Amino acid sequence: MVLIAENIHIISKTTKEAILQKNDEYILNIVNNVLLNKVNVFDLNIGPAKASLAGSMQYLTKLIDGNFDVNFSFDTSNFCEMKEGFEVLSTDKAKNSFINSICAEDNKKHAGFEIAIKNNSNIIALTFNPDKGIAKTSDERLELAFSIFGDALSNGINEEKLYFDPLVLPVSAAQNQANIVLETIRMLKEGMPGIHTVVGLSNISNGSPKELRPLLNRVFLVLCMGAGLDAAIVDGLDLETIRIYHMINDKNPASDIDRLYFSLYNSINTFSDIDEVQFNTNDDTQINIMKTAKILLDKEIYSHSFCLNI
């Protein structure tokens, strides 16, 4: 499984200002701290990169690639900026990096395909058609994915280069969609063997209180891994989330909390009933983890105050 760090993005006013001012030290410090957590793929989110942000992708790519051995996810709707990012990379780096993203809209899809073919890069494909809005069901998302998949193959793109994003929505705004994402991950893996799946993990907790966000992200990551997830865009500075990922990936729980996470992973992986998962009902941490899992599986109602003692 691939972890992609989300930490260089213009959503952060401080980071946006650092990019605009070409503050090398600030940016390299972020990269270095993420690398200490053993995440070595970086999502460079520069949005549409218009006006003063023009040229940002090549600046960031040159700076980071010149100082560290990492791979990239070029996250922009500006395909000219994306091309300029790839121009900096070696052939080997380009083939291990990502276009983030394309969707079912023809012009964007084929512009992305052109870049991917030239660089033999990976593609993050959103199960989304801007003319129709966000699909509400797993079947609708799968239909969009099949459309992109067919076009990709007809353009000579190997299915192993495709990473489908089922689009995670905030649990605070669309609670039932978390479980639908899990269903979609399974359906994508079953319907198109060889492709990969990816989620933007922190989307699940957008709009939730700051103190709840790490728990929502961690539990959702565990559930998605159980459903067969192949990659996640995560906070590369959240050491506990990354530790839990490695614990699940290595199948090496070392505490009662780890064993609960691993049981939740197994429950999803084996299609078992989550109500059969055993946990310590006298431990607030374990209670909160179980409540979070049930909320994400649409078995309990979300509220901003659902956790104990956080």
PENORBEL-V679630 format. One record per backbone hydrogen bond with DSSP energy under -1.0 kcal/mol. NH is the residue of the N-H (numbers start at 1). CO is the residue of the C=O. E is the energy in kcal/mol with one decimal. If there is no record, write none. Layout:
BEGIN
NH_CO_E, NH_CO_E
END
This chain:
BEGIN
2_230_-2.3, 4_232_-2.8, 5_41_-3.2, 6_234_-2.8, 10_45_-1.7, 12_9_-1.1, 16_12_-2.9, 17_13_-2.3, 18_14_-1.9, 19_15_-2.3, 20_16_-2.5, 21_17_-2.5, 23_18_-3.0, 24_22_-1.5, 27_23_-1.8, 28_24_-2.9, 29_25_-1.9, 30_26_-1.6, 31_27_-2.1, 32_28_-2.5, 33_29_-2.2, 34_30_-2.3, 35_31_-2.5, 36_32_-1.5, 37_34_-1.5, 38_35_-2.0, 39_34_-1.2, 42_71_-2.4, 43_5_-3.0, 44_73_-2.9, 45_8_-2.3, 46_75_-1.7, 49_46_-1.3, 53_50_-2.3, 54_51_-1.8, 56_53_-2.0, 59_55_-1.9, 60_56_-2.8, 61_57_-2.5, 62_58_-2.6, 63_59_-2.3, 64_60_-2.8, 65_61_-2.7, 66_62_-1.7, 67_64_-1.3, 68_64_-2.3, 70_68_-1.1, 71_40_-2.3, 73_42_-2.8, 74_98_-2.8, 75_44_-1.7, 75_73_-1.1, 76_100_-1.1, 82_78_-1.8, 83_79_-2.3, 84_80_-2.0, 85_81_-1.8, 86_82_-2.0, 87_83_-1.7, 94_90_-2.6, 95_91_-1.9, 97_94_-1.1, 98_72_-2.7, 99_122_-2.2, 100_74_-2.2, 102_124_-2.1, 104_128_-2.8, 109_105_-2.7, 110_106_-2.7, 111_107_-1.9, 112_108_-2.2, 113_109_-2.3, 114_110_-2.0, 115_111_-1.4, 116_112_-2.5, 117_113_-2.9, 118_114_-1.9, 119_115_-1.9, 120_116_-1.5, 121_116_-1.3, 122_97_-2.8, 123_161_-3.1, 124_99_-3.0, 125_163_-2.8, 126_102_-3.1, 127_165_-2.3, 128_126_-2.2, 132_129_-2.0, 133_129_-1.5, 141_137_-1.9, 142_138_-2.5, 143_139_-2.2, 144_140_-1.8, 145_141_-2.3, 146_142_-2.7, 147_143_-1.8, 148_144_-2.1, 149_145_-3.0, 150_146_-2.6, 151_147_-1.9, 152_148_-2.6, 153_149_-2.4, 154_150_-2.1, 155_151_-1.1, 156_153_-1.8, 157_152_-2.6, 161_158_-2.1, 162_159_-1.7, 163_123_-3.1, 164_196_-3.0, 165_125_-2.9, 171_204_-2.4, 173_170_-1.2, 174_170_-2.5, 177_174_-1.7, 178_175_-1.4, 180_176_-1.3, 181_177_-2.1, 182_178_-1.6, 183_179_-2.3, 184_180_-2.5, 185_181_-2.5, 186_182_-1.9, 187_183_-2.5, 188_184_-2.9, 189_185_-2.1, 190_186_-2.3, 191_187_-2.9, 192_188_-1.9, 195_192_-2.0, 196_162_-2.7, 198_164_-2.2, 199_231_-1.1, 201_199_-1.1, 201_233_-1.5, 203_200_-1.5, 204_201_-1.7, 205_202_-1.0, 208_205_-2.2, 212_209_-1.6, 213_209_-1.2, 216_212_-2.2, 217_213_-2.6, 218_214_-2.6, 219_215_-2.6, 220_216_-2.2, 221_217_-2.3, 222_218_-2.1, 223_219_-2.3, 224_220_-2.8, 225_221_-2.5, 226_222_-1.9, 227_223_-1.5, 229_224_-2.2, 230_197_-1.1, 231_197_-1.0, 232_2_-2.2, 233_199_-2.8, 234_4_-2.8, 238_235_-1.8, 239_237_-1.4, 242_238_-2.0, 243_239_-2.5, 244_240_-2.6, 245_241_-2.3, 246_242_-2.2, 247_243_-2.5, 248_244_-2.6, 249_245_-2.9, 250_246_-2.8, 252_247_-2.2, 259_255_-2.5, 260_256_-1.8, 261_257_-2.4, 262_258_-2.8, 263_259_-2.1, 264_260_-2.2, 265_261_-2.4, 266_262_-2.5, 267_263_-2.3, 268_264_-2.0, 269_265_-2.5, 270_266_-2.4, 272_267_-2.4, 276_273_-2.0, 277_274_-1.8, 283_280_-1.6, 287_283_-2.5, 288_284_-2.6, 289_285_-2.0, 290_286_-2.4, 291_287_-2.6, 292_288_-2.4, 293_289_-2.3, 294_290_-2.4, 295_291_-2.3, 296_292_-2.5, 297_293_-1.7, 298_295_-1.7, 299_294_-3.7, 306_303_-1.5
END
